[in-house]
């Protein structure tokens, strides 16, 4: 009887763990793709194919092309207002096809961010704290049949992995190998407070990922360049 009771208790714990890892099934997108073509619809089609129960939302798809700073700031704006367990897929990826890492960041607040590690995580890593980072194992977490595609990782890798994580098809530990708790950060000018007002001063630098100055939004007014720091 004791063994049977122990077995049932173990099954219950396993079921609860499986339910807990399903997060809250919210999948939130942002990108620099715009809405004039089918790119966003393709990503959502992949997510829907993973699980029709997913709840999908958008921050924006109007980030200026390749503007990593803008993507970092939009996450900073929106993420704190979403509940723990929400999975964000952010795709501003001028280095697609390069050696940049594809990662999932789990923050101390319990949010998940699926994105290239190119500076996009600069602000949320500081704002919400780094709990753990894992590199996406594309041998396991990639849309089937997409192996020959090198230019749409947003659909084939990030959306597919984010959807599986949000749906509970995989646990965070199944994303891939753990990485050191650091992200590629953008160098930016922090606000300077004087007389109860915030004043900011731009750097005379430009992003290596854009063709011009990065756009500015309060509370930051700066130009930024990627910089790998802990």
N, C-alpha and C positions, 0 to 999 in steps of 0.2 A: 504493500500500500504506500509506504514511504517513497519507494522508488517511482511509483506511478505519479504520486503527487509532485515529486521533484521534477519529473519529466514534463508534466503539464505546466508547472511553474516556469521551466526553461523555455517551453514553447511560447508562453505568454510574453516573457521578456523579449524573445526574438521578434514576435509580432509587433510589440511596442517599438522596438528598435527600428524595424523596417518602416513603420509608420512615421517615426520621428525623422528618419533620413529623407523622407519624401518632401521635406521643407514645407512651404505653404503653396506650392505649385504656381507661384507667381514668377513670370519670366518677363523681364523689362529690357527693352532694346534701345540702343542709340547707335547712330552711325553717321558717316559723311556721304552716304549714298544718294540722298535726295529721294524724291517720290515720283520721278518722271519715268523710271523704267521698272523692271520687275524684280530688282534685287531684294528689296524688303519683303515682297510677297514670296519669293523663293525661300528666304530664311524662315518665314512664318509657316510655310508649307512643310518644311523639314521638321520644325518644332511640333506642328500639329500631327505629323506622321508618327513622331515619338510617342505622343500622348494627346488625344483629343480633349482631355480634361484640363490641360494647362490653361492658365489665365494669362494672356499676353497683353503687354502694354508697351507704350513708347515714351521715352523722354523727348527725343527729337531725332530726325534723320536729315536735318539741315545744317549740320556742322560743316563749316567750310572745308573743302577738300584737303585732306592730310593735316588738318590743324589739330595736333595732339593736345595742345594746351586747352583749346576750347572743349575738347572731349573730357579732359580731366576736370575742368571747371563745372561742366554740366553734371557729372557724377557727384561732385562735391555739393552742388545745389540740391539735387533730388534725393540721393540715397538715404539721408538721415530720416526722411519722412516715410520710408517704407519699413514694414515690420521685419524683424529678424527672420531669416530663412529665405528672403527674397533673393533671386538669382538675376544678376545684371549681365547682359551681353553687350559689350562696348567694342565697336569696330571702327577705329580710325587707324589705318594700317599702311602707312607709306612704305614700310619695309616688308610687305608681303613677298614671300618667296626667299627671304634672306635668312640669316642665322638668328634673328630675334626670337626669343622664347615665347611660346604660347602657354599661358598660365591661368590658374584659377586662384584668386586670393580669397581666403576666408578671414574676415575681420573679427576683432574682439566683440563687435556688436552683433555678430551672427549673420552678416550679409556675405554674399558670394559675388565675385566679379570675374567674369570670363573675358579675357582680352589679350592682345599682344602686350608683352612687358616692354613698352617703349616710352614710358613717361605718363601714360594714361592714368596710372594708379597713384600718381604723385600726391594728390590732395586727399583722396579717401584713405590712403594708407596712414597719413598723419592724423586725419580727422577721426577715423573709426578704429585705428590700431590694427596691427598685423597679428593675427592669430597663427596663421599657417599659409604657406604658398606651395602649390603643387604644379609641376609642369605637365601639360596635357600629353598623354601617351597616345599618339595618333595611330598606333597599331591596334588599339582597342577603342579609342574614342574618335572615330572619324566616320562620316557618312559612307555607307557601303557603296562601292562603285565609283568613288570620287578620287581615287588614288592618283590619277593622271592630271588632276586639276591642281594648278599651283597658284591661281590668282583669286580664288574665292574661298579663302579659309573662313571668312565670316559665316558662310553658309555651311561648309563641309566640316569644319572643326569646332568653331566657337558656338554657333547655334546648336549644333548637334550635341555637343558636350553639355552646354547650358541647359538644354531641354531635358536631357537624361538626368541631370542632377536635380533639376526642379521637380521632375516627375517621380523621383525616387527610384529610377531604373538603375542608378549607380549611387554609391555612397561617395563622399568627398575623398576618402582614401583610395577609391578606385579611379580617380582622375588620372593619376600618374605619380611619379616619384616626388618626394618632398624636396623642396629647395631651401636654401638659407632664407631667413626671415628678412628679406630686403627686396626692394623694387628699384627699377630704373626711375630716377626722379628728374623732373625738369627744374632747372635753376631759375628761380623767380624772385622778384623783389617783394618782400613782406611789407605790410602796412606799417607806417611809422606814426605813432599817436602823439599829438601835441595839442594841448589846450582842449582836451576832450574831443578832438576831431582826428580823423584818420587821413594822413597825407601819404601819397605814394609817389615814387620817382622811377621812371623807366630806365632799364639797362639800355645801353647802346649796342645790344646784341640781337641776333636773329636766330630763329629756329633752324636747325639743320634739316628739319623735316618739312619745311614749307618754303615757298618761293618769296615770302615777304614777312613783314612783322606779324606776330601773332596777335589776334584781336584781343581787346582788353575788356574786362567786366569787373565791376566792384565785387569784392573788396580789393582786388588785385589790379594794378595797372603796370604791366611790365611786358617786356619781350623775354622769351624763355628759350633755353637750349637744353637738350637732353643731357643728363649727367647721372652716371651710375654711382649711387651712394647707398650706404646701409641706413 
